[in-house]
Amino acid sequence: MKIAFVGKGGSGKTTLSSLFIRHLAAAGAPVIAIDADINQHLGPALGLDEAEAAALPAMGDRLPLIKDYLRGSNPRIASAETMIKTTPPGEGSRLLRVREDNPVYDACARPVELDGGAVRLMVTGPFTDADLGVACYHSKTGAVELCLNHLVDGRDEYVVVDMTAGSDSFASGMFTRFDLTYLVAEPTRKGVSVYRQYKEYARDFGVELRVVGNKVQGQDDLDFLRAEVGDDLLVTVGHSDWVRAMEKGRPPRFDLLEDTNREALHLLRTTADSAHGRRDQERYTRQMVHFHLKNAQSWGNERTGADLAAQVDPDFVLGESVAAAV
């Protein structure tokens, strides 16, 4: 399952995504965790110290390797240099799987030990002073989008992405790359504003969106969220002494997390699992192609000097069956 956590800055999306990742790992599930936010906080939220987090390899810095590997022997892609962030896979492309070892994971992923298990952590890398004036942050998240386009995951396998804050992910097609999107919202007007933007933008693409109310302190907060987001509100989370300790760098054992919050995480997982049966791989591939053609026309063809529409394999549908045949 591919699952995104989104929300405005400060909403608690990184905290919630890290708790969800810990919950999956404690249950023994295979997990790839990806920090795609401009502020790289997922590593520390998973227990890494400052030096360990800073030493994580940046996917954006390894884009040539990623492109070269994923291209494989696809005859429609003349060279790795002609691949852009939206390039879709086709016959001959190499696909990524959650449980395997491959050169992309070797270069970009690092194991993080958690209570009861371990996860693979990948990060886009921070936006540095050297990038100012010459790059936008979406040039870094392009590595994530390219990997998601080539990643095949099955039931009980999880790819959890902590997305960039606000509605920035709509600058590309990455918001359509998920089985389920959890929007973390505080019970404030600003807290639900990103929800409205996501709801509007995602409406035409069949994006499944559920709201997780965070920092909910009483019935008035709950009533506010219900009035603002309606049936999209899945669950709410309140104060957590466990989270406070974690934010101080001293997390207790995960099995000491409060029962109400543990139940909330269980609901997030069962809700995500239920989305597996609603997967439409043809639509997923069609949307992938849609955004590729859009990017090719607007900037990709000019930048690469190639007709990127020719990269589309009209007979290819990304899914578990095609991965099994490769």
C-alpha positions, 0 to 999 in steps of 0.5 A: 500500500502506498500511503501519503501523510499531508497537512499544513506546516505544524499540523503534526503530519510528520509525527503522525506518519512516524507513529504509523510507521512505528505501528506497522514495524511493531506488527512486523510489516515490511515498510519503506518510509520516505521523507519528501518534505522540504523540512527533513524531520522524519528521521529524527521522529523515528529516533535518529539523532542529528548526526545520523539524520544529516548522514542519510543519503539524499535521493535527489543527489542520486538521481542519475543512478536512479534513472539509469537503473529504472530505465533498464532495457526499455527501448522507448527511453533513449538514455537516462538523460531523457528521463524526467520525474514523470517518466512511466515504466514500460516493457524492459523497465526495472521495477522496484519491490518493497521486499527486495534488495536493489542498487536504488535501495543500496544507494538511497535507503538506510535501515532504521531499527524500531521497537519490534522491527526495522524499516527502510528510510529514504529521504529527498535531502534538504534544500540547501543554500547551493540550490537557491536561485538555480533549483526548486524543491520539486527538482528534488522530490522528482526522485521520489515521484520517479521511484513511485512510478516504478514501485510495485507493492502488494497487500501487507507491504507499505510505502509511507511518504511524509509529503511536503507541507501544504498543497505544494505536492500539486505542482506535480502529479505525485498526489495521485501516486497513493492508494490513500492520503491521510490529511492531518488537520488541526481544529482551526480555520487554517488547519482545514484550509489545506483540506479544502485545497486537497479536496478540490484538486483531487476531486477529478483524479479519484484520490482517496482522502481521509482526515486525521484530526490532531491536537483535538482537546474536547467536544468543541474541537471535534464538532468543529472538524466534523462540521468542516470536513464531514464524513472525511473525518476518520479519527482524532488524536489528542495529547500524548505524553509518549509523543512529548517524550519522543519529541524530547529525544527520549521515547519510551517503548512503543508498547507504552503508547496510550491505548486511544492513540494505539487504537487510532493507528490500528484504524489507520492501518485497517482503513489503508488495507481496505483500499487495496481491494479498490485498486484500479491499476489501469487508472493509476497508469493512465494518470501516470501517463497524463502527468508525463505528457503534461510535463513533457509538453510544458518543459520536458521536451525542450529541456531534454531535446527529445519527444518524451511522448514517445516514452509511453508504452501504450500496452503497459499497465503497472501492477503486481501481475506485471512485476511477477512476470519480470 
